[in-house]
Structure formats: structure tokens, C-alpha cells
Amino acid sequence: MNALTKTDTDPVAAGETDNVEPTRYEVQHYTFCDGWVNTWRVCNADGTDEPQTFATIEEAQAEIDEFLADIEAEIAAGERDEDQGYDASEFCIVEVGAQ
């Protein structure tokens, strides 16, 4: 199942081609306290971290699909309780500025 995709206006389609940086996408997870947030991080070799972003919607969707499959496999193997899974509706893909 695909996650919801939320995008802003495309500046290239609007004719604004000067200084347009490549679009990036992030996966957001719905949390009770903060609403939609990007909880996915990339850890750098120097110990810092940053939000994980993707070049395409398809890459972001593939990561969601892999994550959900991993969780389902953990439940099937007894490594997680059945109520510790996620639903695809808890995730969305959002267009963000270039990273």
C-alpha cells in the first residue's frame, strides 16, 4: 500500500527555473504529540545525524515498503508483539527543499 504523498507547488512548472535546486522527499510518520514529522535519520561518520531524504517519491515509497516488510517479518518471527506493527497510513511522503 502506498503512503500519502503531499507536495508543494513545483517551481519549474510555475516557470521559475533560475536557481532551482533539485527536489528532495522525506518520509513523515504521524505521531500523537507532534503530528506529521520526519523521524528517519541518517548517521554520519563524524557522529552527527541529519534527516533522511530521497531523490524521488519512488525511492521514499520503496523505503516505507521495506520498513513495513521488516516489521511484519519481526512480528512473524516472534521478535515483536502483533500490536507493535505499523500501518502504511501512518506514513506520508513530503516534498522538501534540497538537502
N, C-alpha and C positions, 0 to 999 in steps of 0.2 A: 504494500500500500504506500502510495506516495504521500509525503508530508505536504502541508500547505506551503505555497510559495508566495511571499509578499515582496513586491519590488516597487521602487520609486520610479519616477519619470526617467526615461532613457535620454541623456543629454545629446547623444549622437542623433537619435531620431528627431529630437527637437531642433536640430541644426547647429548645435553648439559643439563644434569639433575641435576648437582650439584648446590645448592643454587638457584634453580629456584623458584621464588615467583609466587603465583597464578596470572594469567592474570586477568585484570580488563578491562572494556569497558566504554567509555563515549559517550554521545550524543553530537555531534557538530552541530552548526547551522551556515549556511552561512550568513555572514554579508558583506555589501558592503565595509566597511572600513578595516576590518581585515581578510576577507576570512573565513575559517572554524575555529570556536572557540567553546569551551565549555562554554556556558552561563548559564548552570544549576548549581546551588549552593545548598549546604546543610547548614543550620544554626544550629550551636551547642548551647547548653545550656549556655555556657560561653560568647556568643555573637560573637564568631569567625565564619567564614564560610570557606568552602572548596568545591572544585569541586565535583559534584555528579558523582559517578561511579557505575558500576553494575558488578555483578559476571559473568553474561552470556550475550551473544548477545540477547537472547530471552527476558531477563529482560529489557534490554535497549529498544528493539523494543516495548515491552508492554507499557513502559512509553511514548514513542513517540505516540503510538496509543491512549493512554488515553488522552494525552495533546491535540492532534488534535481533538478528540471527544469532549473534554471540550470546545475548541474554537468554534467548529461547533454548539454546544448547546447554547453557549452565543450569537452567531450570530442569531440562530433560535429564541431565546427569546428576541431579540432586544437589548441585552446588549452591543453588538458590531456592528459596521457597517459591511456590507458584504465584503468590501475591507480590513478589518482588520484581515483576516484569514491567514492561512499558508498552504503551500503545502508540502507534505511529501518529495519532492525532495530537500527542503531547509535543511534537516537534514541528518546526516550520523552517523554511529556507528564506533568508532575507538578504536582499542586495545591500551591500555596504560599500564604503569608499575603498579605493585601492589600498592595499596593505604592503 
